[in-house]
Amino acid sequence: MRDHHVGLTELRGDCERCFGLCCVALPFAASADFAVDKAAGTPCRNLREDHRCGIHARLRQKGFTGCTVYDCFGAGQQVSQITFGGRDWRTGPPEQARRMFDVFPVMRQLHELLWYLTEALALPAARPVHAELRKALAKTEELTAGTPEELAGLDVAAHRQEVNVLLLRTSELARAGTRGRRKDRRGADLVGARLKGADLRGASLRGACLIAADLTGADLRGADLIGADLRDTDLTDADLTGAFFLTQPQVNAARGSAGTRLPGSVTRPGHWTAQV
C-alpha cells in the first residue's frame, strides 16, 4: 500500500518488476498494430520464460507496433509486486493467474486516472479545484491498494466518471487564460484532417479522433488532449508546449520530429527519428 502521493515518474511501466502481464492478460487482433491474433489470458508467442519479450528490439519490424505504443502507467508492477505480493502467475494456481489477469486492466485504468489527477494538480490555473483533486487522488490511490477481490469487483467506469467531472473543470480553468478563440473540438472526427499550421492554442481536443491527421507545424500550446486518438498523427514541428493530459502512449502512437516541442510530462519516442 502506498504511503505517499505518486508522481508522474512512478506512473510508467517498469517491466523489470512485472510478470509480463500486458503480454498475457490483454487480447489483440491481427491488424496494422499486431501481426497475429491473441486471446485474453493467453501468453504472446514472443513472451519468454523470464517474462521478457523475445523480439523487443524488433517489434516494429515484426509487425507489433502496438506493443511499442502501449504503456500500463505502472499498473503492471503494482499488480505483480503489491496486489499479488510478488507471486508469479506462471507458478501459482490457475485461479490466481485468472484473477491476476482480471485485475490488471482495472488497475491500468486506475493508474491512468492517477496520471491525469497528478498532472491536474500541477496546473496553477486549476487551483480552485485543487482540494477536490487531492481528494480524488487519495480515493483513487486507496482503490489501487484493494485486494484482488475488491479490484475485480470495482465499478471502475463509475469512478472514472466522477473523476472526469473534475478533469473537465480543470480543463476549463487551464484553457481560460489562452488568448483568442479557444476551439472546442471535443469528440470531433478529424481522421486525416489537413491541419498543417493550424492555430489550436487552448483548444479542447478531448476524445477527438485525429488518426493520420496532418498537424505539421500546428500550434497546440495549452490544448487539452485527454483521450485524443493520435495514431499516425503527423506532429512534425508542432508545438505542444503546455498541452495537458497528454500521455506517453498517445505520443508513441504519433509521428514527430526533432522540431516537435513536447510538454515535460512525456518523452520523445526513439522511433520518431527513424520515421521523419
C-alpha positions in Angstrom: 0.0 0.0 0.0 1.3 3.5 -0.9 2.0 5.9 2.0 2.6 8.9 -0.3 1.1 10.5 -3.3 2.6 9.3 -6.6 4.5 11.3 -9.1 4.4 11.0 -12.8 7.7 9.2 -12.9 6.1 6.4 -10.8 3.2 6.1 -13.2 5.3 4.5 -16.0 5.6 0.8 -16.8 8.6 -0.9 -15.2 8.9 -4.2 -17.0 11.7 -5.4 -14.7 9.2 -5.5 -11.8 6.3 -7.0 -13.8 5.5 -10.6 -14.8 4.7 -9.6 -18.4 1.1 -9.0 -17.6 0.3 -6.9 -20.7 1.7 -9.7 -22.8 -0.7 -12.2 -21.3 -3.8 -10.5 -19.9 -4.7 -8.4 -22.9 -6.1 -9.6 -26.2 -5.2 -8.2 -29.6 -6.3 -8.8 -33.2 -4.2 -9.2 -36.4 -4.1 -5.6 -37.8 -1.7 -2.8 -38.6 -0.7 -2.9 -34.9 -0.3 -6.6 -34.4 0.9 -9.4 -36.7 -1.3 -12.1 -35.2 -4.5 -12.7 -33.1 -4.1 -13.4 -29.4 -6.9 -14.1 -26.8 -7.0 -12.5 -23.4 -5.2 -14.6 -20.8 -3.0 -16.3 -23.4 0.7 -15.6 -23.4 2.0 -13.8 -26.5 4.1 -16.2 -28.6 7.0 -13.8 -28.2 7.0 -13.9 -24.4 9.9 -15.7 -22.9 10.0 -17.7 -19.6 11.8 -14.8 -17.9 8.8 -12.5 -18.8 10.9 -10.6 -21.4 9.9 -10.1 -25.0 11.9 -12.2 -27.4 11.7 -9.6 -30.2 11.7 -6.4 -28.1 14.3 -4.7 -30.3 12.5 -5.7 -33.5 8.8 -5.2 -32.5 8.0 -2.7 -35.3 9.9 -4.7 -38.0 8.0 -7.9 -36.9 4.5 -6.2 -37.1 4.0 -5.5 -33.4 3.8 -1.7 -33.5 1.0 -1.8 -30.9 3.4 -3.1 -28.3 5.8 -0.2 -28.8 2.9 2.3 -28.2 1.4 0.7 -25.1 2.2 1.8 -21.5 0.5 0.5 -18.4 1.1 3.6 -16.3 2.8 1.4 -13.8 -0.1 -0.9 -13.3 1.9 -4.0 -14.1 4.4 -3.6 -11.3 1.6 -2.6 -8.9 -0.4 -5.8 -9.6 2.7 -8.0 -9.7 4.5 -6.8 -6.6 1.8 -5.2 -4.4 -1.6 -6.7 -5.2 -0.3 -10.2 -5.5 2.8 -9.8 -3.3 5.4 -10.9 -6.0 3.6 -14.2 -6.8 4.2 -15.1 -10.4 1.2 -16.2 -12.4 3.3 -18.9 -14.0 4.0 -20.7 -10.7 0.7 -20.2 -8.9 -2.6 -22.0 -9.2 -4.7 -21.3 -12.4 -7.4 -19.4 -10.5 -4.7 -17.0 -9.2 -3.5 -16.4 -12.7 -7.0 -15.7 -13.9 -7.7 -13.2 -11.1 -4.4 -11.5 -11.9 -5.4 -11.1 -15.5 -8.8 -9.8 -14.5 -7.3 -7.2 -12.1 -4.6 -5.9 -14.4 -6.9 -3.9 -16.8 -8.8 -2.4 -13.8 -5.5 -1.3 -12.2 -4.4 0.1 -15.5 -7.4 2.4 -15.6 -6.9 3.5 -12.1 -3.3 4.3 -12.8 -4.3 6.3 -15.8 -6.6 8.3 -13.6 -3.7 8.9 -11.2 -1.7 10.3 -14.1 -4.4 12.8 -15.0 -5.1 13.8 -11.4 -1.4 14.3 -10.7 -1.0 16.4 -13.8 -4.1 18.4 -12.9 -2.6 19.2 -9.5 0.5 20.6 -11.2 -1.6 23.2 -13.2 -1.6 26.5 -11.3 -4.7 27.6 -13.1 -6.6 24.7 -11.6 -6.0 25.9 -8.0 -9.8 26.5 -7.4 -10.3 22.7 -7.6 -7.0 21.5 -6.1 -8.7 20.5 -2.9 -11.2 18.3 -4.8 -8.5 16.9 -7.0 -6.4 15.9 -4.0 -9.4 14.1 -2.5 -10.0 12.3 -5.8 -6.3 11.4 -6.0 -6.4 10.0 -2.4 -9.5 8.0 -3.2 -8.0 6.5 -6.4 -4.8 5.6 -4.6 -6.9 3.9 -1.9 -8.7 1.9 -4.6 -5.3 0.7 -6.1 -4.4 -0.7 -2.7 -7.5 -3.0 -2.7 -7.5 -6.8 -2.5 -7.7 -8.8 -5.8 -11.3 -9.5 -5.0 -12.1 -5.8 -4.4 -10.4 -4.7 -7.5 -12.1 -7.4 -9.7 -15.5 -6.2 -8.4 -14.8 -2.5 -8.7 -17.1 -0.3 -10.9 -14.2 1.5 -12.4 -16.4 3.2 -15.0 -18.4 4.9 -12.3 -15.2 6.1 -10.6 -13.8 7.4 -13.9 -17.0 9.4 -14.4 -16.6 11.0 -11.0 -13.0 12.0 -11.8 -13.9 13.2 -15.3 -16.1 15.9 -13.9 -13.1 17.3 -12.1 -10.8 16.9 -15.0 -13.3 18.7 -17.3 -13.4 21.6 -14.8 -9.6 21.6 -14.7 -9.5 21.9 -18.4 -11.8 24.8 -18.5 -9.7 26.7 -15.9 -6.4 25.8 -17.6 -7.6 27.0 -21.0 -9.4 30.1 -19.8 -6.1 32.1 -19.9 -5.4 31.4 -23.6 -5.8 34.4 -25.8 -8.1 34.4 -28.7 -10.8 31.9 -29.6 -10.4 28.6 -27.8 -11.8 26.0 -30.3 -14.0 23.2 -28.9 -13.3 20.1 -30.9 -14.3 17.7 -28.2 -15.0 14.3 -29.7 -14.5 15.6 -33.3 -14.0 13.3 -36.2 -10.7 14.6 -37.6 -9.4 11.5 -39.3 -6.9 12.5 -42.0 -7.7 16.2 -41.4 -5.4 18.7 -43.0 -4.5 21.0 -40.1 -1.0 22.0 -41.1 0.0 25.1 -39.3 -3.4 25.3 -37.5 -3.9 27.6 -34.5 -5.2 25.2 -31.9 -3.9 27.1 -28.8 -6.1 26.3 -25.8 -8.3 24.0 -27.9 -10.3 21.2 -26.4 -9.5 18.1 -28.3 -10.9 15.7 -25.7 -11.6 12.4 -27.3 -11.1 13.8 -30.8 -10.1 11.2 -33.5 -7.0 12.6 -35.2 -5.9 9.3 -36.8 -3.4 10.2 -39.7 -4.2 13.9 -39.4 -1.6 16.4 -40.6 -0.7 18.7 -37.7 2.6 19.7 -39.2 3.7 22.9 -37.6 0.4 23.3 -35.7 0.2 25.3 -32.5 -1.2 23.2 -29.8 0.1 25.1 -26.8 -2.2 24.8 -23.8 -4.5 22.3 -25.6 -6.5 19.6 -23.7 -5.6 16.3 -25.4 -7.2 13.8 -23.0 -8.3 10.7 -24.8 -7.4 12.1 -28.3 -6.6 9.4 -30.7 -3.2 10.3 -32.2 -2.4 7.2 -34.1 -0.2 8.1 -37.1 -0.9 11.8 -36.5 1.9 13.9 -38.0 3.2 16.2 -35.3 6.3 17.2 -37.2 7.5 20.6 -35.9 4.2 21.0 -34.0 4.3 23.0 -30.7 2.7 21.1 -27.8 4.3 23.2 -25.1 1.9 23.4 -22.1 -0.5 20.9 -23.7 -2.0 18.8 -20.9 -3.5 15.4 -20.2 -1.2 14.1 -23.0 0.1 10.6 -22.2 3.1 8.7 -23.4 1.0 6.1 -25.3 -0.5 9.0 -27.3 2.9 10.4 -28.2 4.2 7.0 -29.0 1.4 6.4 -31.4 2.0 9.7 -33.3 4.8 10.7 -35.7 7.1 13.6 -34.9 10.4 15.2 -35.5 13.3 16.8 -33.7 11.5 20.1 -34.1 8.3 18.8 -32.3 8.0 20.6 -28.9 6.6 18.5 -26.2 5.4 19.1 -22.6 7.8 17.9 -19.9 5.5 15.2 -18.8 6.3 13.0 -21.8 9.5 11.9 -23.6 10.3 12.0 -27.3 9.9 8.5 -28.7 13.0 6.9 -30.1 11.3 5.8 -33.3 10.4 9.3 -34.3 13.9 9.9 -35.7 13.6 6.9 -38.0 10.2 8.0 -39.3 10.9 11.5 -40.3 
